[in-house]
Amino acid sequence: MTFRRLAFALPLLAALPLASPAQAQRAGLYDVTGTNLDGTTYTGLAQIQTAGLASFAIRWRIGNQTVEGVGFASGRTVTVAYGLQQRPGLGIYTLNADGSLEGEWTIVGANANGTERLVPRDAAPTATPAPTTPAPTTPAPATPAPTTPATPAVPAPAAPAEAAPAPTTPAPQ
């Protein structure tokens, strides 16, 4: 019976799209929700920074606590190691099609496992710089647009578009 299940499951597993390490460790901010070892829930943020082809650094901010760790991605499996309460911690996650991570974690010697879900944030307005806009296809005018001076000045004659801007001097006081 086990062989029959395995024979059925292998083609299904082969059909699943595999995530590359770069997808599994997508750098950026993640919203975190989880369950502690004692069953209470928590929310917070995590930041992932790539540190190689399949490895990354991760920092969680849960309440007033910051936890730092490292991780490794292989296909749809993501593992992390960190220190919590001065004991080593471990986590294993599955990468979902939407880029979120769901898994379990524990600290060495604990009698339970916690659960956690990390959901990537879309471009955060303050944390991620906006993409640069492409240069216009038509050249910009050679002279800058006139501005209104803060103090009265003698207006300079308008320069032709091909010529360099004429120097201006402040009006005598």
N, C-alpha and C positions, 0 to 999 in steps of 0.2 A: 504494500500500500504506500509506503514512504517513497519508493522509487517512482510510482505512478504520479504522486503529487509533485515530485521533483521534476519529472519529465514534462508535466503540465506547466510548472512555474518558470522553468528556464526560458522558454520562448517569450513569455510575458516580460520577464526581467530584461531580456535582450532588446525588447522593443522600447523600453523606457529611455527617454533622452537623458544622456549623461551630462552632468554639469562639469565644466572645466574648473580647475582650481581657482582661476581668476573669478569665476562667478560665485563660487562658494565663499570666497573671502572678500567680497565686494567692499571696498573701502567706503566709509561713511558713517553716518549716525543711524542708530536703530532705536526704536521704542521697545522697551522691555516690559513684559508681564511675566509673573511667575508665582510659584508656590514654594515657600520655605520648607526646610526639613520638618518643622513642627506643624505644617499644614496652613499657616497664615499666608496671605497673598502679599505681593509687592509689585511696584511699578518703578520704572526708571529709564535711564538711557544707557546705551553702549556705543562705543566708538571703535571701529575696526580700522587699522592702518596696515596696509600690506608690508611685508618684510621679506618677501621672496616669492618664488613661483607658487608654492603651495602653503606658505606659512604667513602668519600675521600676528600683530600685537592687538590686544583687546583691552579696553578699559570700561568697566561698568560704573555707573553712578546711581546708587540706589539710596534714596533718602540722603543722609549726610555722610554716607560711607562710599569710598572709592575702592574698587578692587581691580588690580591689574593682572593680566595674564598673557599667555601666548596660545596660538592655535595652529592646527594643521588641517588641511582640506584634502580629501581624496574622493573624487566622484561626488556623490551626494552626501557623503559623511564628513562632518566637521567635528573635530575634537578640540578641547581647550584644557589648559592646566593653569592654576592660579593659586594664590594663597588666601585663605579666609580664616579668621580667628587664629592666626599663627599656625595653621595646619594646611597641608596641601589639599587642593580641591581639583576635581576632574569633572568634565562634562562631555557629553556626546550628543550631537544634534543631527537632524536630517535637513538638508536643503530642499525647500519646496519650490515649485515652479514659479511662484510669485517673488522669489528672492528671500522670503522669510526663513528663519531657522527655528525648528522646534526640537526640544530634547529634554534630557534629564541631566542632573548634576548632583554631586555629593561632595562631602569632605571626608578625608580618610578617617576611619573610625566611627563615622556616623551610623546610626541605626535606621536611616531612611534616605530616600532620594527626594530631591526637589525637582520641579518641572520649570521650564522656561520657554518663552517664545520671543524671538527678536524679529521685528518687522522694520525693513529699511524705510527711512524717511525719504520723501521726495526732496528735491533740492531745498535745503533749509535756507531761508532768506539771509540769515546773519552768519551762518557757519560756512556756507559754500559760495564762493564768488560766482557771479553771473557769467555765463559764457560771453566771450568778446564777440562783438558784432563784426561781420566782414566789412572790409573797406568798401566805400562806394565805388561803383563802376565808372562814374564820371569824375574827372579831377576836380578838386576843390578850387575855388577862386584863389588867385595869387595874393590878393589883398584881404586883410581881415575886415570884418564888418565894423562900421563905425560905432563907437560907443559914446555915451553921454559923459563928458568929464564932470568930476565932482566940483572942480573950481573953474571959473571962466577962463577960457583960453582962446587964442586966435585960431580959427579953424584953418586947417591945411587944405589945399585944393585936392580934389579927388584924383587919385593916380589912375592911369589906365590899367586894365587887368593884366597886361604883360609886364609892366614896370614894377620895380620894387617899391614898397611904400615910402612915401616921402617922410623924412624925419620931422617931428613937430617939436616946437620949443614952447615952454610955458610963457604966458603973457607977463610983461613986466608988472611989478606990483607997485 
